[in-house]
């Protein structure tokens, strides 16, 4: 454990035990500060059921209330005090510095600032803390983004990868030359742009080709009020260990070796309103602790390969939907797709792939067998049927995996 951890863990434990109804109950009978691994894991269901029992301050000290995305359930209310907001700004400044941004940069924030999202506000705060000129174009209009690129010559953009691709398509339609624009860096949030081996995935390759920019991947979680951003080495998102401690564990909650994929478990430091201890995020990735080529000594989190509860069991094989998604994204003549999982038995799931486009079922079956070692059911579907599965009512994010188990 680092020196920062040795100092911050006892402070966090005592603070949560004294102030949070949830942790006061969880830690009952513990007089001394236990080892972190002795603390039971806390999951999202617990946060949902006891949401406000995690609050450690009077409501009059709360200055910001956001919600989680609701991708895997009812959105949680998450509250911040003024020092929490300052902590968030510092975290984002440190993350942007990993990507090489400085006060000389002008940055388009093409992320929603409304609908109770934390992301847009967090990135704006971080850029302000860094001293950048921040331009809040939002994520609604690709034409506005192109107009602002032309008018103010920004050097970087922060956006969800799928929106960067929408902007690129609009640029192609209108004859706008993105590759020779002023934008030299794209900070990609919310969706993966890299494979497990750090190579750009299909989405990342498409953005790099269309924009001609350097790409940086980030990983962030609302409940942690924290994000981890890549440096120029593009070898994982750097952890800011004065704010966050990360573990990666197996299905039994035991630590896995560095470089092995497991579930991300996080403990926040220096949070006033709603600290979390050993929070099992449900996201799966690998942790790397060897020094980075950039010279930083902090641990790095590799690309997210999937959600723990989305891991599929298919005829004796375990895999994440992202493995299938990668094959489908790389296949020619696939215009749209969605993967649907259903429970067949305790030992196996059924997997159906719906595709729209000119690709043949036989070609896809062969590609999936070669890469994923499985051959799920595949059928052609209309774009409308796929769209309805990807974006059901009230959805905040488009999905290519639908879990009906």
Secondary structure, DSSP 8 states (H G I E B T S, - for coil): --HHHHHHHHHHHHHHHHH-HHHHHHTTT--S---GGGS--B-HHHHHHTGGGG--S-GGGEEEEEE---TTSS--EEEEEHHHHHHHHHHHHHHHHHTT--TT-EEEEES---TT-SHHHHHHHHHHHHT-EEE---SS-HHHHHHHHHHH--SEEEEEHHHHHHHHHHHHHHT--STTSS--EEEEESS--B-TTS-B-HHHHHHHHHH--EEEEEEEEGGGTEEEE--TT-SSEE--TTTEEEEEE-TTS-B--TT-EEEEEEEE-S-SS---SSEEEEEEEEEE-S--TTS--S-EE----EEGGG-EEETTEEE-HHHHHHHHHHSTT--EEEEEEEE--SS-EEEEEEEESS--HHHHHHHHHHHHS---EEEE--HHHHHHHHS-TT-SS--SEEE--
